[in-house]
């Protein structure tokens, strides 16, 4: 049995019923709540107590229930700063010995795992709070490219919106982004977006990072529990796999010292398709390829070679067949690569790529790193 402890804003009436609903089919998980004073959301903080001492006092009560993790289920760190949230988490863990996290840390982790650097922001807050959120997220390589807000301050009022109004807010937030948003975040745990997630995702074609859902996802990850909840939107369906694949491609890039690594996966159950990367890791200054769906990957010459031979393709330069697509060379500047196929049963369900901007001789150590990454991804896909 996994026990999650959540610190809740006192006037929040949305997150507890939403979290309970998400866990309807999870008898292995229980959630236990305590509250801290929060009545209004303003930059001066006059209507709320977000300080570490208040958080620690609440956390001590949750610790009495021997919970496995403690979560501040609020998004104040989005404008107060991640450093504020990290200090609160450190203070909680020091006082209780229990790992801790927050909603804002969860939202930004979701951006990392989904490769989101251009984000639409939906909130009930006032414009000055949204501006502060934009500045803070930019510090962590996530640009707010479009936004919509209700311009409210009374926290209790946030939860009174209908599902239709929440869907309208999310849709409005994602309009007119330049560049186009790669995801839209509902930043507030007192606005329930969990009931409209799938509808909005299908309409917009991008993931919705709902604060309530993201907080539960990251709490489950923190406890080591199964974090997948089918039917609950892209984050809770794909997030657990994407998080682990992100770790695999990051380790592969570090070990090889290459410029970009990617994983492409076909999984109809999870809504993953090889035409978009499931995960990517880029060196500083290297252009991302993750959200470019312009090529039919299965028809590429290099992928056809992988399908036929089912072994690692090593290309120190592109001087002989099979040739990579022109766009990879001319648009993304790749001059050398290693591709590693990954099978599920008899099918090539995925492959890993290691890209180099310059021509290079791939070493035995590089190929060993690719082999290790293939084994890890194979284990994930065959035991998900």
N, C-alpha and C positions, 0 to 999 in steps of 0.2 A: 504494500500500500504506500502510495506517495502522498505526502501532506504538503500543501503549498500554503504559506502564510502571506496574506495580502494586507498592506496598509492602504486604507481607502479614505479619500476626502470625505469629510463628514456629511456634506450636502449631496454627495453622489448617489443617485438612485438607479443608475443604468448598468454599472459594471457587474454587480453581483448577480442579477437575473440573467444577464447575457453570458457570463462565465458559467453559471449553472447549466444553462441551455447547451452551451458548447460541449459540456462534459456529460451530457445525458447518457451516452453509451460508454462511459469510462468509469466503471465501478472501482477501478484500481487507483483513482485519484480523488482526493478530497481537498477542498479549499476552505481556509479558516481566515476570518476577517477581524480587523480592528480598525479604528478610525482616528483621524487627526483633524483639527479644526481647519476647514476650508469653506468659506461662504461666497467669496468673490474672487475673480481673476483680474488683477490689474498689475501693471509693472511695479507700482510702489509696494505691492505685497501686503497692503493693509487688511485684506480680508482673508488672509491665510497664514498658516504657520508651517513653513517649509524648511525650518532649520534642522540641523542634525540632532540636536538634543530632543526635539519633539519626535523625530523619527525613531531614535533609539528607545525612548520611553515606550512607544507603541510596539516596537520590535521585541522588547523584553516580554510583553504580554503574549505575543505570538510564540515566543520561545518556550513558554510554559506548556504549550501544546506539542512540543517536540516536532515542529515542522521541519521539512527537509530544505526549504529555502524561504527567504523572506523577500517580498516584492513591494516596492513603493509603486502602487498602481495609480500613478498620476503623471502628467506630462510637464510638470513645472520645469524640469531640467531642459526642456526644449527652448526656454527663454532665459532661465537662470544659468544655464551652461552645463555641459557634461561634467566639468570639474566639480560642480556642486553635487551632482548625483553620485559621482565616484567617491567623494568625501563622505556622503551620507552612507553609502554602501560599506565603505571601509569601517566607519564608526559602528554600524550595525553588526558587522561580522566580528569586530573586536569585542563588542559588548556581549554577544550571544554565542559566538563560535559557529554561526550559521551563514552560509553564502547568501549574498543579497544582490538584487538587481533592481532596475526601474523600467518604467514604460518607455522613456526616451532612449535608454540604452537598447531596448528591444527594437524600437522603430529603426534606429540607425544600423543595428545589426542586420535587420531585414533588408535595408538598402544595400549593405555590403554583399549579402548573399545573393541578392537578385541583380546585382550590378547596376543599381540605380544611382546615377549622378545628376539626373534632371528630374526633379520631383514636383508634383502639384500638391498644394497644401490646402486642406479644407479644415476650418475651425469655426467654433462659435465666438471666438475672441474678437477684441477690438484690433484696429489696424496697427497700433503701436506694438501690441504683443506679437502680431504676425511679423512685423519688421524685425523684432528681436529674434524670433525663431529663424527667420531667413539668415540673419547675420551668424547665428550660432551654427546652423546646419552648414553654411558655407565654410566654416572653420574645419568641418569634417568631410569636405569634398562632396557635399550634396547641395546642389543649387536649387533654390525654389524658383521655378521658371513660370509658375502661374499660381494663383490662389483665389479663394473665395471665403468669405467670413460673414457671420451674422452680426458682428459688432455688439455682443452682449458682454456683461460683466458678472451678472448674478448666476453663480454656479448652479443653483437649483433649477433655474429656468432652462438650462441647456438640455436637460433630459426630456423636456416636454415636447420636443419636435417629433413629428410623425415620421414613419419610415420613408414616406414619399418626399418629405422635406429633406431628409438626410441624403437620399439618392440625388435630389436636385442639387444639393450643396456639393457633393462629390463630383457630379457631372460639370457643374459650373466651374469648379476649381481646375479641372483638367482642360478647359478651353483656352485657346489662344496662347499656349506656351511656346516660347521661342528660345531654345529648341523644344520640340514636342516632348512632353513628360514621358518618362519611362515607367512611372508609377504614380499613384495618388495616395497621400496619407491623410487619414482623418485623425488630427492631433487633438485629442481630448478623450478621456475615459468616461466622461459623463454624456457623451453622444454615442448611441449604439448604432454602429454601422454593420454589425454582424448579420442583420436580417436582410440587408440589401447588397452584400458583398458580391455574390455571384451575378446578380442582375447587372450591376454596374460594371463589373469586370468583363462580362460578355458584351456590353454596349461599347465600352471604351477600348477593349483589347489590351489592357494593361492591369497589373496587380493593384489591388486596393490594400493598403496597409492600415487596417483599423487598429486603433490603440488598444482596445480591449483584447482583440484576438492576438495581436503581437505580444502583449504582455503575458498572456497565457502560454503562447508558443515558447517564448524565451524562458519562462519559469519551468516548463516541462523539460526543455533542453538542459537547464541548469541542474535539475535533479537527476538527469540521466534517464528520464522516462521516455516512452514513445511519444513524440510530439506531433505525430500526424493525426489529424482529425478529418476524415473524408467528408466531402460535401460542404466544408466550411470556408471555401475560398482558396485562392492560390497559395497564400502564405502558409496556412495550416495543412494544405495538401502537399505542396511542393517544398516548403521551407526546410523540413528536416533533411530531405535528400540534398537539396541545393547547398545547405550549410556544410555538409560533409564533402560534397564534391568540390566546393570552394576550397576547403582545406587541402584536398588532394592536388588540385591544380596549382595552388600557391606553393606547396612543398615541392612540386615538380619544377616550377620556375626557379625557385631558390636553389635547388640542387643542381640544375643544369646551367644556371646563370643566363638563361635565354631572355628574350624580350617580352614574350607573351605566351601564355599557355591557355588552352581552352578545353572544355569537354562538351561534346554534342551527344544528346541522348534522345532516343525514341522511346516514349512510354505513354501510350494512349490513356492509361488509367490516371496518370498524374497530369496529363495535358502538356507533356514535353514533346518537342519535335526538333529534329536535328538541324532544321533551317535557322534556329536561334540557339546560341550557346546556352547550355544549362549553367555553366560557370566559366569564369575567366579570371586570370591574374595577369596584370600588366606591370612592367617596370615603369619607373617615373618617366613621364613624357611620351609614353608609347600610346598610340591611338587605340581606343577600344573597338572591338569588332562584335561585341556580344549582342547588340540589338539590331544588327543588320541582317534582315531576312531575304536579301535580294537574290541570292543564289539557291538553286535547287541542289542541295548538297549531295543527294544520292546519285545525281547524274554527273558529278565531277569526275574527271579522269583519275585523280588520285584516290578518290573514295571507291571508285569501281575497282581499282587495283587492290585496295584493302579488302573489299568484298570477295574478290577472287582468291587472294593469296592468304588472307587471315594471319598476317604477320606484320611486324613493324616495318614501316617504310622510312628509310633514312635518306635524306636529300641534303648534302652539304652545299649544293648549288642546283639551280634548275636548268641543267645543260642537257638533260635527256628525259625521255618519257619514264613515268607518267608526269605530265606537266600540271602544276597547280593553276587555278583560274587566274586570268589576267588581273582581276580586281585585287586579289591577294597581293600580287606583286606591285601593281602600279598605284592602287589606292592606299593600301596598308603597308607598303614598303618592305614586304617579306622577301628575303633572298635565300633562306635555307629553312628546312623544317624536318621534324620527325613526327610521324603519325603512328599511333598505337591503337589497333582495334580491340574492342571489348565485346565478348559474346554473352548472350543469354540463351541458353539452350543451343539450338543450331543457328540462331540468327545473330548477325552483327548488330547489336542494339545500340552501340555507342562507339565513339573513338575519342582519343586524346590527341591534342596537337601541341607541339612546342615550336614556336616561331623565332627566327633570328632575323634582325634587320640587315645584318651583313652576312655574307657567305662564311661558313665555318665548318670545320671538321668536327663531327659529333664523336665524343670519346666513349670508351667503354663505360665510364662512370655515368655519362649522360644516358646511355642506353639502359644501364641498370636502374637509374632513376625512373625512366619510362616504364620499365618492366614492373617495378614496385607500384607505380601509379595504376597501371593496368590491373594488377592483382587486387588492389584496394577497391577500384571502381567495379570490377567484376563481382567482388564479394558484396558490395552495396546493392548492385542491381539484382543479384540472385538471392538476396535475403531481405529485401525491403519489406 
